Amino acid sequence: MSAAVKYTLGRIGLFVVVFLALLPVDLNFFLKIMLALVFSAAASFFLLRGWRDEMAEEMAGAAERRRTEKERLRAALAGDDEQTDGNGPTGTR
């Protein structure tokens, strides 16, 4: 399971737990939702730190791969694809 999915499910789970804990409290329904959002966000900052860091690393890796591929494609379009594999330049005919 990807780190983003784990983190998202963790955030949703924390929200549900906090909201269910607030159900017996005599408050307006929308106020309960707002309090659950705030408290679950604060709790996730501490409780889900590992998953958040894992997700950030995963996203940084994906951004680096996209940037590398974009640079490679731009070089190929500009005609600068002088990559060699031992048999001479590629992309020439």
PyRosetta script that sets phi, psi and omega in degrees:
from pyrosetta import init, pose_from_sequence

init()
pose = pose_from_sequence("MSAAVKYTLGRIGLFVVVFLALLPVDLNFFLKIMLALVFSAAASFFLLRGWRDEMAEEMAGAAERRRTEKERLRAALAGDDEQTDGNGPTGTR")
pose.set_psi(1, 136.8)
pose.set_omega(1, -177.9)
pose.set_phi(2, -70.7)
pose.set_psi(2, 157.1)
pose.set_omega(2, -178.4)
pose.set_phi(3, -63.9)
pose.set_psi(3, -35.5)
pose.set_omega(3, -179.8)
pose.set_phi(4, -65.4)
pose.set_psi(4, -38.9)
pose.set_omega(4, 179.2)
pose.set_phi(5, -68.5)
pose.set_psi(5, -43.7)
pose.set_omega(5, 178.6)
pose.set_phi(6, -60.2)
pose.set_psi(6, -45.8)
pose.set_omega(6, -178.3)
pose.set_phi(7, -64.9)
pose.set_psi(7, -43.4)
pose.set_omega(7, 179.8)
pose.set_phi(8, -62.8)
pose.set_psi(8, -44.8)
pose.set_omega(8, 178.5)
pose.set_phi(9, -65.8)
pose.set_psi(9, -34.9)
pose.set_omega(9, 176.0)
pose.set_phi(10, -64.0)
pose.set_psi(10, -43.2)
pose.set_omega(10, 177.9)
pose.set_phi(11, -63.2)
pose.set_psi(11, -44.0)
pose.set_omega(11, 178.9)
pose.set_phi(12, -63.6)
pose.set_psi(12, -42.3)
pose.set_omega(12, 179.1)
pose.set_phi(13, -61.8)
pose.set_psi(13, -43.2)
pose.set_omega(13, 177.3)
pose.set_phi(14, -61.9)
pose.set_psi(14, -42.0)
pose.set_omega(14, 178.5)
pose.set_phi(15, -59.9)
pose.set_psi(15, -46.1)
pose.set_omega(15, -178.2)
pose.set_phi(16, -62.9)
pose.set_psi(16, -43.0)
pose.set_omega(16, -179.8)
pose.set_phi(17, -61.9)
pose.set_psi(17, -47.1)
pose.set_omega(17, -179.6)
pose.set_phi(18, -65.5)
pose.set_psi(18, -41.9)
pose.set_omega(18, 179.9)
pose.set_phi(19, -62.5)
pose.set_psi(19, -43.0)
pose.set_omega(19, 179.1)
pose.set_phi(20, -65.2)
pose.set_psi(20, -32.8)
pose.set_omega(20, 177.4)
pose.set_phi(21, -68.8)
pose.set_psi(21, -27.9)
pose.set_omega(21, -179.7)
pose.set_phi(22, -86.9)
pose.set_psi(22, -10.2)
pose.set_omega(22, -178.0)
pose.set_phi(23, -57.6)
pose.set_psi(23, -44.6)
pose.set_omega(23, -178.9)
pose.set_phi(24, -70.9)
pose.set_psi(24, -13.9)
pose.set_omega(24, -179.1)
pose.set_phi(25, -74.6)
pose.set_psi(25, 138.7)
pose.set_omega(25, -178.0)
pose.set_phi(26, -83.6)
pose.set_psi(26, 85.1)
pose.set_omega(26, 178.4)
pose.set_phi(27, -137.1)
pose.set_psi(27, 164.9)
pose.set_omega(27, 174.1)
pose.set_phi(28, -61.0)
pose.set_psi(28, 143.8)
pose.set_omega(28, -178.0)
pose.set_phi(29, -58.0)
pose.set_psi(29, -45.2)
pose.set_omega(29, -178.4)
pose.set_phi(30, -68.8)
pose.set_psi(30, -31.8)
pose.set_omega(30, 175.4)
pose.set_phi(31, -67.1)
pose.set_psi(31, -37.3)
pose.set_omega(31, 175.5)
pose.set_phi(32, -61.9)
pose.set_psi(32, -42.5)
pose.set_omega(32, 178.7)
pose.set_phi(33, -63.5)
pose.set_psi(33, -44.9)
pose.set_omega(33, -179.6)
pose.set_phi(34, -63.6)
pose.set_psi(34, -43.6)
pose.set_omega(34, 178.0)
pose.set_phi(35, -64.3)
pose.set_psi(35, -39.9)
pose.set_omega(35, 178.2)
pose.set_phi(36, -63.3)
pose.set_psi(36, -40.0)
pose.set_omega(36, 177.7)
pose.set_phi(37, -62.3)
pose.set_psi(37, -46.8)
pose.set_omega(37, -177.3)
pose.set_phi(38, -66.5)
pose.set_psi(38, -48.7)
pose.set_omega(38, -177.6)
pose.set_phi(39, -67.7)
pose.set_psi(39, -37.0)
pose.set_omega(39, 179.2)
pose.set_phi(40, -70.4)
pose.set_psi(40, -32.9)
pose.set_omega(40, 176.4)
pose.set_phi(41, -66.2)
pose.set_psi(41, -43.4)
pose.set_omega(41, 178.9)
pose.set_phi(42, -65.4)
pose.set_psi(42, -42.5)
pose.set_omega(42, 179.9)
pose.set_phi(43, -65.5)
pose.set_psi(43, -38.9)
pose.set_omega(43, -179.0)
pose.set_phi(44, -67.6)
pose.set_psi(44, -28.3)
pose.set_omega(44, 177.9)
pose.set_phi(45, -59.2)
pose.set_psi(45, -37.1)
pose.set_omega(45, -179.0)
pose.set_phi(46, -95.0)
pose.set_psi(46, -42.7)
pose.set_omega(46, -172.8)
pose.set_phi(47, -78.3)
pose.set_psi(47, -29.4)
pose.set_omega(47, -175.1)
pose.set_phi(48, -108.8)
pose.set_psi(48, 24.0)
pose.set_omega(48, -177.3)
pose.set_phi(49, -57.5)
pose.set_psi(49, -43.7)
pose.set_omega(49, -179.1)
pose.set_phi(50, -61.4)
pose.set_psi(50, -46.3)
pose.set_omega(50, 179.6)
pose.set_phi(51, -66.9)
pose.set_psi(51, -36.5)
pose.set_omega(51, 179.1)
pose.set_phi(52, -65.1)
pose.set_psi(52, -43.4)
pose.set_omega(52, 178.6)
pose.set_phi(53, -65.3)
pose.set_psi(53, -39.9)
pose.set_omega(53, 177.6)
pose.set_phi(54, -62.2)
pose.set_psi(54, -42.1)
pose.set_omega(54, 178.8)
pose.set_phi(55, -65.4)
pose.set_psi(55, -39.8)
pose.set_omega(55, 179.5)
pose.set_phi(56, -63.9)
pose.set_psi(56, -41.5)
pose.set_omega(56, 177.5)
pose.set_phi(57, -64.1)
pose.set_psi(57, -40.7)
pose.set_omega(57, 178.7)
pose.set_phi(58, -62.5)
pose.set_psi(58, -43.1)
pose.set_omega(58, 180.0)
pose.set_phi(59, -68.8)
pose.set_psi(59, -37.4)
pose.set_omega(59, 178.1)
pose.set_phi(60, -65.6)
pose.set_psi(60, -39.8)
pose.set_omega(60, 176.8)
pose.set_phi(61, -63.1)
pose.set_psi(61, -41.9)
pose.set_omega(61, 179.2)
pose.set_phi(62, -65.9)
pose.set_psi(62, -39.6)
pose.set_omega(62, 178.8)
pose.set_phi(63, -65.1)
pose.set_psi(63, -39.1)
pose.set_omega(63, 178.7)
pose.set_phi(64, -65.6)
pose.set_psi(64, -42.0)
pose.set_omega(64, 178.0)
pose.set_phi(65, -63.3)
pose.set_psi(65, -41.5)
pose.set_omega(65, 178.6)
pose.set_phi(66, -64.1)
pose.set_psi(66, -41.7)
pose.set_omega(66, -179.6)
pose.set_phi(67, -65.1)
pose.set_psi(67, -42.4)
pose.set_omega(67, 178.6)
pose.set_phi(68, -62.9)
pose.set_psi(68, -44.4)
pose.set_omega(68, 179.6)
pose.set_phi(69, -65.8)
pose.set_psi(69, -38.2)
pose.set_omega(69, 178.2)
pose.set_phi(70, -63.7)
pose.set_psi(70, -43.1)
pose.set_omega(70, 178.3)
pose.set_phi(71, -64.2)
pose.set_psi(71, -40.0)
pose.set_omega(71, 179.2)
pose.set_phi(72, -63.7)
pose.set_psi(72, -43.0)
pose.set_omega(72, -180.0)
pose.set_phi(73, -67.4)
pose.set_psi(73, -39.7)
pose.set_omega(73, 177.4)
pose.set_phi(74, -63.9)
pose.set_psi(74, -40.1)
pose.set_omega(74, 177.7)
pose.set_phi(75, -64.7)
pose.set_psi(75, -40.0)
pose.set_omega(75, 179.1)
pose.set_phi(76, -65.4)
pose.set_psi(76, -40.4)
pose.set_omega(76, 178.6)
pose.set_phi(77, -68.4)
pose.set_psi(77, -30.6)
pose.set_omega(77, 179.7)
pose.set_phi(78, -81.9)
pose.set_psi(78, -7.6)
pose.set_omega(78, -180.0)
pose.set_phi(79, 87.0)
pose.set_psi(79, 14.4)
pose.set_omega(79, -179.2)
pose.set_phi(80, -98.5)
pose.set_psi(80, 26.0)
pose.set_omega(80, -177.5)
pose.set_phi(81, -85.9)
pose.set_psi(81, 68.6)
pose.set_omega(81, -179.1)
pose.set_phi(82, -92.2)
pose.set_psi(82, 33.5)
pose.set_omega(82, 179.1)
pose.set_phi(83, -74.0)
pose.set_psi(83, 134.9)
pose.set_omega(83, -179.8)
pose.set_phi(84, -117.3)
pose.set_psi(84, 147.6)
pose.set_omega(84, 176.0)
pose.set_phi(85, -121.2)
pose.set_psi(85, 22.2)
pose.set_omega(85, -178.6)
pose.set_phi(86, 96.9)
pose.set_psi(86, -15.6)
pose.set_omega(86, -178.0)
pose.set_phi(87, -108.4)
pose.set_psi(87, 11.1)
pose.set_omega(87, -178.9)
pose.set_phi(88, 108.4)
pose.set_psi(88, 177.1)
pose.set_omega(88, -178.2)
pose.set_phi(89, -64.9)
pose.set_psi(89, 147.2)
pose.set_omega(89, 176.6)
pose.set_phi(90, -94.5)
pose.set_psi(90, 158.7)
pose.set_omega(90, 177.0)
pose.set_phi(91, 84.4)
pose.set_psi(91, 0.7)
pose.set_omega(91, 178.6)
pose.set_phi(92, -104.6)
pose.set_psi(92, 151.4)
pose.set_omega(92, 179.6)
pose.set_phi(93, -124.0)
pose.dump_pdb("model.pdb")
